[in-house]
Amino acid sequence: MKKIYVLLVISFLITSVHAQTTVNRHSEIEKMVKSVNQDSLKSYISKMVLFGTRNTLSDIKSKTKGIGAARSWVVSKFNQFAKQSDGRLTAYLDTTTFKSDGKRVDQTTLLGNAVAVLKGTDANDKRVYLVSGHLDSRVTDVMNRTSNAPGANDDGSGVAGVIEAARIMSQYKFPATIIFVAVSGEEQSLLGSGFMAATAKKEGWNVDAMLNNDMIGSNNSSETQIIDNTRLRVFSEGLPAYELDKNAKTIRQFGLENDGKSRQLARYVKEVGERYVDQLEVKLIYRNDRFLRGGDHTPFVENGFTAVRITEMNENFEHQHQDLRTENGIRYGDLQEFMDFEYLRKNTGVNIAVLANLAKAPAVPTDVKIDVKNLSNSSLLYWKAPANGSAKGYYVLIRETSSPVWEKKIFTTSTELRIPYSKDNYLFAVQSVGSEDNESLPVVPGIGR
């Protein structure tokens, strides 16, 4: 009897081990992340600081100073990387004219976003993944367009991360398209990102996800004096800014206040970012943005796109939006010397890992449903194959309603699965899984009968 019991225990343990889902690093994505170079990042920041000010209202004619020279330089970097892309990367300056609004634009201004498009290899795959930082900088007075405004961290760090991502990722192929952009006009009320989001909406871009990077290179805080380069924040909206009135009843009835598309993207950033970048914890912040502030992801969520803001954990307000000066022994200003380039390296790696995993994965499963026609203590989910890409299978994700992150992954090659978890007690989602184990964004099921 004892021998039989031992055999049963061993059999159970073997079965349990094989039932666990192990998610490994994709070798090519791991190589991309490891290619992020501190010296490259530092060189981009050093160059941006040399433009003196990058205020959106500053000189656009000079070849060496002001926002005009800065945005031309970014386009030139993108064009440099295009030479290694086999014709897949193209760069351009996307411009629009803004007239004075009597607020933060006091003159007619030619605004320009520096854009690079890494075309996907699958002509039938229309998905777009977008990563941004804002190129413009400022001092205390947002209308001051002449004083030195280095903008090393705000947001030279975000732009440096975008440039480095373009440098590395342009050497690889992805079925979906990736757009790298350094927007202007952020400090003038999100003008550049607003222009781009409106264009995307008007032209019907299939923006599957947008990562906005704003200040990702400083490891310390004012007042509290915290120094920590092991945590990164991701801000995401809860209730959708777009067409909430049409969706509010369903959200409220089924407890989906915490399961909008942008929040699913934030969870994805956490899981994939922590998978590929060591010594970094991604913290989910359940707000669209910080108090009294706004980021370039906001025009995208307001136009119905899935977007999040990625930003450093601790902010030092002595080095944001400040005139360069020293007072009471404190040196104010957004200077390069206050940055942590190892931290910037890790945060750039998170962006690359997320973008690469998404762009390599098949599209999301379609028509995902949960059966609610019967009272039951099990749950039946069913769905259809993705519109683009080939899925070798699917993950069904499970978490308790109070959990901030997905807690279980169950793999199946079928397009339906009954699981012994009550739909009344848990939340579910489904991901497509590609042939190389890259996962799509999760899709929360609709109601099926």
C-alpha positions as CSV (number, residue, x, y, z in Angstrom):
1,M,0.0,0.0,0.0
2,K,2.9,2.4,0.9
3,K,4.5,1.7,-2.5
4,I,1.3,2.5,-4.4
5,Y,0.9,5.7,-2.4
6,V,4.5,6.8,-3.3
7,L,3.9,6.0,-7.0
8,L,0.7,8.1,-6.9
9,V,2.5,11.0,-5.4
10,I,5.3,10.8,-7.9
11,S,2.8,10.5,-10.8
12,F,0.9,13.6,-9.4
13,L,4.1,15.6,-9.2
14,I,5.2,14.7,-12.7
15,T,1.7,15.7,-14.0
16,S,1.8,18.9,-12.1
17,V,5.2,19.9,-13.4
18,H,4.2,19.2,-17.0
19,A,1.0,21.2,-16.4
20,Q,2.9,24.4,-15.6
21,T,3.4,26.9,-18.3
22,T,7.0,28.1,-18.7
23,V,7.4,31.3,-20.7
24,N,11.0,31.6,-22.0
25,R,12.8,34.6,-23.5
26,H,12.8,34.7,-27.3
27,S,16.4,34.6,-28.3
28,E,16.2,37.3,-30.9
29,I,14.3,39.7,-28.6
30,E,16.8,39.0,-25.8
31,K,19.6,39.9,-28.2
32,M,17.8,43.2,-29.1
33,V,17.4,44.1,-25.4
34,K,21.1,43.3,-24.7
35,S,22.1,45.5,-27.6
36,V,20.9,48.7,-25.9
37,N,24.0,50.7,-25.3
38,Q,24.5,53.3,-22.5
39,D,27.1,55.2,-24.6
40,S,24.7,55.5,-27.5
41,L,22.0,56.8,-25.3
42,K,24.4,59.3,-23.7
43,S,25.5,60.5,-27.2
44,Y,21.9,61.2,-28.2
45,I,21.3,63.2,-25.0
46,S,24.6,65.1,-25.4
47,K,23.6,66.1,-28.9
48,M,20.1,67.2,-28.0
49,V,21.4,69.4,-25.1
50,L,23.7,71.2,-27.6
51,F,20.7,72.7,-29.4
52,G,20.3,75.1,-26.5
53,T,16.6,75.1,-26.4
54,R,14.1,72.8,-28.1
55,N,11.1,74.9,-27.2
56,T,8.4,74.4,-29.8
57,L,8.3,78.1,-30.4
58,S,12.0,78.4,-30.9
59,D,14.1,78.9,-34.1
60,I,13.2,76.5,-37.0
61,K,15.7,78.0,-39.5
62,S,19.0,77.6,-37.7
63,K,21.1,74.6,-38.5
64,T,22.5,74.4,-35.0
65,K,20.1,75.8,-32.5
66,G,16.4,75.4,-31.7
67,I,13.7,72.9,-32.4
68,G,14.1,73.1,-36.1
69,A,17.7,71.9,-36.0
70,A,16.8,69.3,-33.3
71,R,14.0,67.6,-35.3
72,S,16.1,67.6,-38.5
73,W,18.9,65.8,-36.5
74,V,16.5,63.2,-35.3
75,V,15.3,62.5,-38.9
76,S,18.9,62.3,-40.0
77,K,19.6,59.6,-37.3
78,F,16.6,57.7,-38.5
79,N,17.8,57.9,-42.1
80,Q,21.2,56.6,-40.9
81,F,19.6,53.5,-39.5
82,A,17.5,53.1,-42.6
83,K,20.7,52.0,-44.4
84,Q,20.8,48.8,-42.4
85,S,17.1,48.0,-42.8
86,D,17.0,46.6,-46.4
87,G,14.6,49.4,-47.4
88,R,12.1,48.7,-44.6
89,L,12.8,51.9,-42.6
90,T,11.8,55.3,-44.0
91,A,12.0,58.6,-42.2
92,Y,10.3,62.0,-42.6
93,L,9.4,65.2,-40.9
94,D,5.6,65.3,-40.5
95,T,4.6,69.0,-40.3
96,T,1.5,71.0,-39.6
97,T,0.8,74.7,-39.0
98,F,-0.7,76.0,-35.8
99,K,-2.0,79.5,-35.5
100,S,-1.9,81.5,-32.3
101,D,-4.4,80.3,-29.7
102,G,-3.8,83.1,-27.2
103,K,-2.6,80.5,-24.7
104,R,0.6,78.5,-25.2
105,V,1.0,79.3,-28.9
106,D,1.4,83.1,-29.5
107,Q,2.6,83.0,-33.1
108,T,1.9,81.0,-36.2
109,T,4.1,77.9,-35.8
110,L,5.2,75.2,-38.1
111,L,5.2,72.1,-35.9
112,G,7.1,69.0,-36.9
113,N,7.2,65.4,-35.6
114,A,10.3,63.4,-36.6
115,V,8.9,60.0,-37.7
116,A,10.5,56.7,-38.8
117,V,8.3,53.8,-40.1
118,L,9.7,50.3,-40.0
119,K,7.4,48.5,-42.4
120,G,6.1,45.1,-41.5
121,T,7.0,42.1,-43.7
122,D,3.4,40.8,-44.0
123,A,1.6,42.9,-46.5
124,N,-1.8,41.7,-45.2
125,D,-0.9,42.7,-41.6
126,K,-2.1,46.2,-41.0
127,R,-1.2,46.4,-37.3
128,V,0.8,49.4,-36.2
129,Y,2.8,49.7,-32.9
130,L,3.9,53.2,-32.0
131,V,6.6,54.3,-29.6
132,S,7.2,58.0,-28.8
133,G,9.1,60.6,-26.8
134,H,8.7,64.4,-27.0
135,L,11.5,66.4,-28.4
136,D,10.6,69.8,-27.2
137,S,12.0,71.2,-23.9
138,R,11.2,74.2,-21.7
139,V,12.3,76.3,-18.7
140,T,10.1,77.7,-16.0
141,D,8.1,79.9,-18.4
142,V,6.7,77.7,-21.1
143,M,6.6,80.7,-23.4
144,N,10.3,81.4,-23.0
145,R,11.8,80.2,-26.3
146,T,15.3,81.7,-26.0
147,S,16.8,80.7,-22.7
148,N,18.9,77.5,-22.4
149,A,16.6,74.6,-21.9
150,P,18.7,71.4,-22.0
151,G,15.7,69.0,-21.5
152,A,18.1,66.2,-20.9
153,N,15.6,64.0,-19.1
154,D,12.4,65.8,-20.0
155,D,12.2,64.5,-22.5
156,G,15.6,63.9,-24.0
157,S,15.5,60.5,-22.3
158,G,12.3,59.4,-24.0
159,V,13.6,60.5,-27.4
160,A,16.9,58.8,-26.8
161,G,15.1,55.6,-26.0
162,V,13.1,55.9,-29.2
163,I,16.2,56.6,-31.3
164,E,18.0,53.6,-29.8
165,A,15.0,51.4,-30.3
166,A,15.0,52.5,-34.0
167,R,18.7,51.8,-34.3
168,I,18.4,48.2,-33.0
169,M,15.0,47.2,-34.3
170,S,15.7,48.4,-37.9
171,Q,18.1,45.5,-38.2
172,Y,15.3,42.9,-37.6
173,K,12.1,41.9,-39.4
174,F,8.6,42.0,-38.0
175,P,5.3,41.0,-39.6
176,A,3.6,44.2,-38.2
177,T,4.7,47.8,-38.6
178,I,6.5,49.8,-35.9
179,I,6.5,53.6,-35.9
180,F,9.2,55.5,-34.0
181,V,8.3,59.2,-33.4
182,A,9.8,62.2,-31.6
183,V,6.9,64.5,-31.3
184,S,7.0,68.3,-30.8
185,G,4.6,70.6,-28.9
186,E,4.1,68.4,-25.8
187,E,4.8,71.4,-23.5
188,Q,2.5,73.5,-25.6
189,S,-0.5,71.2,-24.7
190,L,0.3,67.9,-26.5
191,L,0.1,69.5,-30.0
192,G,2.4,67.0,-31.8
193,S,0.8,63.9,-30.4
194,G,-2.7,65.4,-30.9
195,F,-1.9,66.0,-34.6
196,M,-0.6,62.5,-35.0
197,A,-3.5,60.8,-33.2
198,A,-6.0,62.8,-35.2
199,T,-4.2,61.8,-38.4
200,A,-4.2,58.1,-37.3
201,K,-8.0,58.3,-36.6
202,K,-8.8,60.1,-39.9
203,E,-6.7,57.7,-42.0
204,G,-7.8,54.6,-40.2
205,W,-4.5,53.4,-38.9
206,N,-4.8,50.1,-37.0
207,V,-2.8,51.3,-34.0
208,D,-2.8,48.2,-31.8
209,A,-0.7,49.8,-29.0
210,M,1.1,53.0,-28.3
211,L,4.0,53.4,-25.8
212,N,4.6,57.0,-24.7
213,N,8.0,57.5,-22.9
214,D,8.2,60.7,-21.0
215,M,11.1,61.0,-18.5
216,I,12.7,57.6,-18.2
217,G,16.3,58.5,-17.2
218,S,16.4,59.9,-13.7
219,N,16.6,57.6,-10.6
220,N,15.9,60.1,-7.8
221,S,13.3,62.3,-6.2
222,S,13.2,65.8,-4.7
223,E,11.8,66.2,-1.1
224,T,11.9,62.4,-0.3
225,Q,15.5,61.9,-1.5
226,I,14.8,58.4,-2.8
227,I,17.4,56.9,-5.1
228,D,16.2,53.8,-6.9
229,N,16.7,52.6,-10.5
230,T,14.9,49.3,-10.1
231,R,11.3,50.4,-10.6
232,L,9.5,51.9,-13.6
233,R,5.9,53.2,-13.7
234,V,3.3,52.6,-16.3
235,F,0.2,54.8,-16.3
236,S,-3.0,53.5,-17.9
237,E,-6.6,54.7,-18.1
238,G,-9.3,52.7,-16.4
239,L,-12.6,53.6,-17.9
240,P,-12.2,54.4,-21.6
241,A,-12.1,58.0,-22.6
242,Y,-13.5,57.0,-26.0
243,E,-17.2,56.2,-26.3
244,L,-17.6,55.5,-22.6
245,D,-21.4,56.1,-22.8
246,K,-21.8,53.2,-25.2
247,N,-19.8,50.8,-23.1
248,A,-20.6,51.9,-19.5
249,K,-23.5,49.5,-18.9
250,T,-21.5,46.4,-19.9
251,I,-18.4,47.6,-17.9
252,R,-20.5,48.1,-14.8
253,Q,-22.6,45.0,-15.1
254,F,-19.7,42.6,-15.5
255,G,-17.1,44.3,-13.3
256,L,-14.7,45.4,-16.1
257,E,-13.8,48.8,-14.7
258,N,-10.2,47.6,-14.5
259,D,-10.0,45.8,-17.8
260,G,-9.9,48.4,-20.6
261,K,-7.5,47.9,-23.5
262,S,-5.0,50.4,-22.2
263,R,-4.9,48.6,-18.8
264,Q,-4.4,45.3,-20.6
265,L,-1.4,46.9,-22.4
266,A,0.0,48.1,-19.1
267,R,-0.2,44.5,-17.7
268,Y,1.5,43.3,-20.9
269,V,4.3,45.9,-20.4
270,K,4.8,44.6,-16.9
271,E,4.9,40.9,-17.8
272,V,7.1,41.2,-20.9
273,G,9.3,44.0,-19.6
274,E,10.2,42.1,-16.4
275,R,10.7,38.9,-18.5
276,Y,13.5,40.5,-20.5
277,V,15.0,43.2,-18.3
278,D,16.7,42.1,-15.1
279,Q,16.7,44.1,-11.8
280,L,13.6,46.1,-12.9
281,E,10.0,46.0,-11.5
282,V,7.3,47.5,-13.6
283,K,4.7,49.3,-11.3
284,L,1.2,49.6,-12.6
285,I,-0.3,53.0,-11.8
286,Y,-4.1,53.0,-12.2
287,R,-4.4,56.5,-13.5
288,N,-4.1,57.8,-17.1
289,D,-1.4,60.2,-15.9
290,R,-0.1,62.1,-12.9
291,F,-1.8,65.0,-11.1
292,L,-1.6,68.4,-12.9
293,R,0.2,66.8,-15.8
294,G,-0.5,65.3,-19.2
295,G,1.4,63.0,-21.6
296,D,1.4,62.3,-25.3
297,H,-0.5,59.0,-24.9
298,T,-3.6,61.0,-23.9
299,P,-4.7,62.2,-27.4
300,F,-4.4,58.6,-28.5
301,V,-6.7,57.2,-25.8
302,E,-9.1,60.1,-26.4
303,N,-9.3,58.9,-30.1
304,G,-10.0,55.3,-29.1
305,F,-6.5,53.9,-29.4
306,T,-4.7,51.7,-26.8
307,A,-2.0,53.7,-25.2
308,V,0.0,54.0,-22.0
309,R,2.6,56.3,-20.4
310,I,6.0,54.9,-19.3
311,T,7.9,57.1,-16.8
312,E,10.5,56.9,-14.1
313,M,9.4,55.9,-10.6
314,N,10.7,58.9,-8.7
315,E,10.6,62.5,-10.0
316,N,12.9,65.3,-9.1
317,F,11.1,68.6,-9.6
318,E,14.3,70.6,-9.1
319,H,15.3,69.3,-12.6
320,Q,12.0,69.7,-14.4
321,H,10.6,72.9,-16.0
322,Q,13.3,75.0,-14.3
323,D,15.5,77.9,-15.3
324,L,19.1,77.0,-15.0
325,R,20.3,78.5,-11.7
326,T,21.7,77.8,-8.2
327,E,19.7,78.8,-5.1
328,N,20.5,78.0,-1.5
329,G,23.1,75.5,-2.6
330,I,20.6,73.6,-4.9
331,R,21.4,73.4,-8.6
332,Y,18.2,73.7,-10.7
333,G,17.7,72.6,-14.3
334,D,17.3,69.6,-16.5
335,L,20.9,68.7,-17.0
336,Q,22.6,65.6,-18.2
337,E,24.6,65.2,-15.1
338,F,21.5,64.3,-13.1
339,M,20.7,61.3,-15.2
340,D,21.3,57.6,-14.6
341,F,22.2,56.0,-18.0
342,E,22.0,52.4,-16.6
343,Y,18.4,53.1,-15.7
344,L,17.7,54.6,-19.1
345,R,19.3,51.5,-20.7
346,K,16.9,49.2,-18.7
347,N,13.8,51.3,-19.5
348,T,14.7,51.4,-23.2
349,G,15.0,47.6,-23.1
350,V,11.5,47.4,-21.8
351,N,10.2,49.3,-24.8
352,I,12.1,47.1,-27.2
353,A,11.0,43.9,-25.6
354,V,7.3,44.9,-25.6
355,L,7.3,46.3,-29.2
356,A,9.2,43.2,-30.5
357,N,7.0,40.7,-28.8
358,L,3.9,42.4,-30.0
359,A,5.1,42.9,-33.6
360,K,6.2,39.3,-33.8
361,A,3.0,37.8,-32.4
362,P,-0.1,37.0,-34.4
363,A,-3.0,39.4,-34.1
364,V,-5.4,39.0,-31.2
365,P,-8.0,36.2,-31.3
366,T,-11.3,37.4,-32.7
367,D,-14.9,37.2,-31.4
368,V,-13.8,36.0,-28.0
369,K,-16.8,35.0,-25.9
370,I,-17.7,33.5,-22.5
371,D,-20.8,31.3,-22.3
372,V,-23.3,32.6,-19.8
373,K,-26.5,30.7,-20.8
374,N,-26.3,28.3,-17.8
375,L,-25.5,28.6,-14.1
376,S,-22.2,26.7,-13.6
377,N,-19.1,26.5,-11.5
378,S,-17.0,26.1,-14.6
379,S,-16.5,28.5,-17.4
380,L,-16.6,28.0,-21.2
381,L,-14.6,30.4,-23.4
382,Y,-14.6,30.2,-27.2
383,W,-13.1,32.4,-29.9
384,K,-11.9,32.5,-33.5
385,A,-8.5,32.6,-35.1
386,P,-6.7,36.0,-35.4
387,A,-7.2,38.0,-38.6
388,N,-3.4,38.1,-39.2
389,G,-0.6,35.8,-38.4
390,S,-0.7,32.1,-37.6
391,A,-1.5,31.0,-34.1
392,K,-0.1,27.7,-32.9
393,G,-2.3,28.0,-29.9
394,Y,-3.8,30.3,-27.3
395,Y,-3.4,31.3,-23.7
396,V,-6.4,31.6,-21.5
397,L,-5.6,34.0,-18.7
398,I,-7.2,33.9,-15.3
399,R,-7.1,36.2,-12.3
400,E,-9.2,36.9,-9.2
401,T,-11.3,40.0,-9.6
402,S,-9.2,41.8,-7.0
403,S,-5.9,40.9,-8.5
404,P,-4.0,43.6,-10.5
405,V,-2.3,41.1,-12.8
406,W,-3.1,37.9,-14.6
407,E,-2.3,35.0,-12.2
408,K,-2.6,31.9,-14.4
409,K,-2.0,31.0,-18.1
410,I,-3.5,27.9,-19.6
411,F,-2.3,26.9,-23.1
412,T,-4.6,25.2,-25.6
413,T,-4.4,24.5,-29.3
414,S,-8.2,24.6,-29.5
415,T,-10.4,27.6,-30.1
416,E,-12.5,26.9,-27.0
417,L,-11.8,25.8,-23.5
418,R,-13.9,24.8,-20.4
419,I,-12.0,25.5,-17.2
420,P,-13.0,24.7,-13.6
421,Y,-13.2,28.4,-12.5
422,S,-16.4,30.1,-11.9
423,K,-17.2,33.1,-14.2
424,D,-18.7,34.7,-11.1
425,N,-15.4,34.6,-9.2
426,Y,-12.7,35.2,-11.8
427,L,-11.9,37.4,-14.8
428,F,-10.6,35.9,-18.0
429,A,-8.9,36.9,-21.2
430,V,-7.4,35.1,-24.3
431,Q,-4.2,35.7,-26.1
432,S,-3.0,34.4,-29.5
433,V,0.4,32.6,-29.4
434,G,2.7,32.5,-32.4
435,S,5.0,29.7,-33.6
436,E,7.9,31.3,-31.7
437,D,5.8,31.7,-28.5
438,N,5.2,35.5,-28.9
439,E,1.9,36.5,-27.4
440,S,-0.7,39.0,-28.6
441,L,-2.4,41.5,-26.3
442,P,-5.1,39.8,-24.1
443,V,-8.8,40.1,-25.2
444,V,-11.4,40.1,-22.5
445,P,-14.4,38.0,-23.6
446,G,-17.7,39.4,-24.5
447,I,-21.0,37.7,-23.5
448,G,-22.0,34.6,-25.5
449,R,-25.0,32.4,-25.3
